[in-house]
Structure formats: C-alpha cells, structure tokens
Amino acid sequence: MDMIAALANIVPASESAAEKQPSFILKMADETMLAYGTKHQLAAGPLDGFSARVDRHFAEHGDRPGILVGAIPFDPAHSAHLVQPARMLRVQGDHEVGGIPGLATASAPLMRVPVISVTPEPTADAFGEAVNAAIRALDDTSSGLHKLVLSRCLKVRAGRSFSAGELLRRLASDASASVFITALPDKDGKRILIGATPELLLDKRGHRIVSHPLAGSAPRSQDPAEDRAAGEHLLSSAKDQHEHSLVVQAIMDVLSPYCSELSAPGGTTLRATASLWHLGTRLVGRLRDPATSCAELAALLHPTPAVCGLPRQAAHAAIGALEPYDRDFYAGAVGWCDSSGDGRWFVSIRCAEIRGEEARLYAGAGIVPGSTAEGEIAETAAKFSAMLHAFGLEGEDVERRIG
Ligand SMILES: C=C(O[C@H]1C=CC=C(C(=O)O)[C@@H]1O)C(=O)O
C-alpha cells in the first residue's frame, strides 16, 4: 500500500483540518512516523526527572497509541514538548514524503516563497570573535574547558507563510539524513521545528541500543577529486579526530554502566551528507536490564559534547555567555519513546524554527585547540546549506551575509 492509500484508510473525511494534518513527522531510512492530533501532553519539567515523568504519563494514560513524540530543548532546565497523539501511522521502509494530506502533494511543483530578508544573528564577524573568545578560554587551563560548541543563526523573513510540506520534501532529497517536523510550544503564535539531521542520539529496542555520534566536519565539493581529498583530509586530521573522540568517550562513559556489551564495530569512519563530511562512530550495546528506558538514557546523554562541550556545565555556561540568543529547541533532540521503554532520538541539528512568515536557521561547530575563526565560519556556512537549499535561498547575496 502506498503512503496516500495508507493515510486515506486512517484519516476519515469527517475529521477537522487540524487532526488531518500531522503534527509530527519523522522520516528515517527504515521507517516514516506520522502523528496526528493530541490525546495528552507530557507534564512540564526539566530533563532531570524526564524519564520518571514519562513513566508516570504511561501509568496514568494507558490508552493507545502508547507513544510520546516531540522535542527536547537544548537547555536541560527547560521543558520538553511531547504529546501522546490521537493516532499514529508508522510506515516501514524508505518512503516518499510527498502526498501527506494537509502538507504537500507529491505531484505539485515546488513553490518558492518570496523572501524579504535574511539577517545573520550574530554577523559572521561577530561569530568569529566569539570563536576567538572560545579558543582563548580553551587555551587558558584555569577555565577547565576542553571543547565548546558555538552556533549562529540566520533569521529569514518571507512574504507569506512557509510551507512545511514543501520544505520537508526538499530536505528529504538527502537520503543520508532523517527529516523531521515537530510542533513546538506556542510562542507569539504556532511554531514548528523542521530539519534534516544526520545524527542519532539513541535508538533503543529491548536489550539493544545504538548511538551514532558525529563530530568533526568538512565542507564537500562539487569536484569529485577535491571532494574525496576533503574527506580523506578530515579522516586524517588529528584536531578533528580529537574533537570526535571527546564525544564518543563521553557517550561511552554514560552508557557503559548500563551495558553488558558496548563497542564500535566499524570504528570511526567518514559519514557523508549532501553538503558535509563528518567523522562518525556507530556504537552498539546490549543493556544489562532491558527495562532501562530510552527516555532515561537519552536524558543522561543530552546534551552531548557534539552540541554543548566538555565539561558539560562549564561549556553550557560559556555558550550562554557567548551566544546572543537562547537555543531553545535547536541542538536538543527530536524523537519518540513508548510505553514499553523503547524509543529513538535524533540530535536536532541542521534545522529551523518556523513561525508563520519567519524562520530561524541554526548551525553550530565544535571548537577545540587548533580550531580557527575562519574555519568555524566556513564550517557553519556549509552546515546552513541544506536548509538554505530547502528554502530556495542560494546565491552570492546570501553567501556574502553568511561569510
Ligand atoms: C552542532 C552541529 O553539528 C554537530 C554535529 C556534527 C558535527 C559537528 C562539528 O563538526 O562541529 C557538531 O558537533 C550543527 O550542525 O549545528
């Protein structure tokens, strides 16, 4: 059965427009998940206590579907936004995201939304100054910092509301990423987070857990020889291997006590998205106790040094001092957890927050000794490119503003 036929079966014509439109979509290589409507919302609270709230939620709301979907913000002190949907559709295999009712029609031509302005926050120069301040802090042994991830944002204003469906279809053209749309708590109107993330925080099914951290990046090239050389250079870069190993070690430190086996069968390898090379290490583990929930482990892992830094508290404080905005749901996690304790969470990077005619695009980069301001400006510019392409925002004018 194709996606439209499957949807026609579960979305009766009499339902309200809001219920027909999915409020959560997660398209992964092996499965697409669509959630409709809201039965119950997870109680608000910080990340500390998240898994206890999830357990309590399922104890109180035993109705089906027994699943919570949504987003965890970057700041562990802030509340996650998770809902138990009215209905859930899970389509196995690799599926076209076109033709989702209320979002987009597979056959419709992609429409360009007229863009009024693209404003960097901070400017590329100011971001470079923040990177230099981070490098000074890393060099100063009294700071105790070993790694810091700094981000920047592009504010895009358009002449009419963005179409989430069209953006999703364009993002889904990169099969190496998991594309998502998730509703966020209202703030001066309805908001969504949309993105195409290459990074798996945690997948847990029964005894088995998988995490696939990424850190260390290089922009790809249109020229095949240059592209191959960029990948090989990244793989042999001591600075990037160090940046990457800090993330892998931090994740292993969290997961090891819960596992009877934990290993990286393929070691550290190159991972490619349409615009970037990354260093990635796929970690596979077997839990001592399969009752350890995905929510519990995800809450312990987040935020990893791929989005925050090391040590976590000091890096979090430095981010607060050096970035001119609250990251909100950028660099958090997006995914689901169910009443059996299973779940899958992705790191919410390569994404944008959309509110009506405004979008905020985010890109961050890990800074370690050996990083340079120019290098991190170029890396974050490359990280914007998938979202900019989805928004139809390419060309010299935009490139000049990004730096
Ligand atoms: C924080 C981001 O990327 C992280 C994930 C992969 C590689 C990264 C890096 O090389 O710096 C970052 O740690 C982002 O894309 O906004």
The ligand as a Gaussian input file, in Angstrom:
#p B3LYP/6-31G(d) Opt

LIG

0 1
 C       26.269000      21.398000      16.198000
 C       26.164000      20.972000      14.942000
 O       26.844000      19.887000      14.465000
 C       27.488000      18.968000      15.348000
 C       27.332000      17.637000      14.729000
 C       28.234000      17.153000      13.818000
 C       29.465000      17.797000      13.638000
 C       29.806000      18.859000      14.410000
 C       31.124000      19.518000      14.244000
 O       31.946000      19.040000      13.451000
 O       31.365000      20.555000      14.864000
 C       28.949000      19.344000      15.510000
 O       29.467000      18.812000      16.696000
 C       25.296000      21.633000      13.964000
 O       25.204000      21.160000      12.817000
 O       24.641000      22.633000      14.311000

